[in-house]
Amino acid sequence: QVQLVESGGRLVEAGGSLRLSCKTSGLIFSEYAMAWFRQAPGKEREFVAAITRNGLTTDYTDSVKGRFTISRDNARNTIDLLMNSLKPEDTAVYSCAADPPPYGDSRSARSYLYWGQGTQVTVSS
């Protein structure tokens, strides 16, 4: 049974930092491209960041470039999202997702087969 479990979300003040983690099990983690998506209340789910299976290539939505960093540890079957300089508009439920080969568009939710339940990030102004 494949499981993706996010952790690390909480209430933080604007300008602060958080590190989210996604622990996976039940899949050959090193074969999957991974990503973070987020969904704010009343809005559609949006792409945040993606990382290739070997961790050599990353991609970010424009609004988080320079502030967020995605990383992975294939030995621990985890991905992280380090979020700096947080803004109130970053408030959302953040979910990790796994894309099996052959890999699809890293920015499209339709490419991802497995999803976690999400972790709430709230940034106060």
Disulfide bonds with the S-S distance in Angstrom:
Cys22-Cys96 2.04
